[in-house]
Amino acid sequence: MLDPAAVEAAITPRTRGILPVHVFGYPCDMEALGAIADRHGLTIIEDACEAVGSVRSGKRIGGSGTPAVFAFYPNKQMTTGEGGMVVTNHHGWDALFRSLRNQGRDVFDGWLAHSRLGYNYRLDELSAALGAVQAQRLDELLEKRARVAAWYEERLASLEGVERPGPAAWTTRMSWFVYVVRLAPRHDRDRLIRELEARGVPARPYFPPIHLQPFYRGRFGLRPGDFPVTEAAGASCLALPFFGTMREEQVDYVCGALTEALGLEPRTEPAARRAVG
């Protein structure tokens, strides 16, 4: 998660804001980041797309009043099918956001009058209805995901060279989005993905560094070595199958396949392969 000390060290006269990303549902240190923003006169916009329902030090992520963005794509903790939501308690920003999502029309504009350049970002009523029901079930949905995460935690505890995810001490409630482990340097993550695939287990690299994407390299001249911490994480992190309705025997199979693929212990229960699917 975002290191407040690194953030402050990176601030220059050109800096206008701080964008904390509560990646994988882990709450950032918003108190420290808020103090930095105050000292430097910066705005904070929270990327809470993966952290709906997360609570830090008793405070809900996205509830501080600064703009926060949530996403409701189908793989998120709750969904509207597609789309998302911006929250803020700043009345001026609220009016601006509502205008921008509604083709630039302000609340007092006449029919087909547009005060600014806007976009068609309105959530349709069917999607909103789905989201309203999902929001009522959010506690239940998060509890199911936490149960699956606990199964992984228990089964991977003794697996050498695999660092398990875990919330920071300040996290009152973790909103599990994905289950991502970090591999020791001796393990080839990409080879491991292929080995798991051969065993019927889909695993993914989460996430390739943004600065190495073709657009950013071409537009800004970024290259390997510019952000070594990000690159090290991008090369070693592995997302295992994870969803709220996952069964315990499915977690058993994934963990067994991972153990086998790492060459740490041969599997002796081929029938378990049928558990995933």
Buried (B, 14 or more C-beta within 10 A) or exposed (E): BBBBEEBBEEBEEEEEEBEBBBBBBBBBBBBBBBEBBEEBEBEBBBBBBBBBBBBBEEBBBBBBEBBBBBBBEEEBBBBBBEBBBBBBEEEEBBEBBBBBBBBBBBEEBEEEEBEEEBEEEEBEEEBBEBBEEBBEEBEEBBEBBBBBBEBBEEBBEEBEEBBBBEBEEBBEBBBBBBBBBBBEEEBEBEEBBEBBEEBBBEBBBBBEBEBBEEEBBEEEEBEEEBBEEBBEBBBBBBBBBBEBEBEEEBBBBBBBBBBBBBEEEEBEEEEBBEBBE
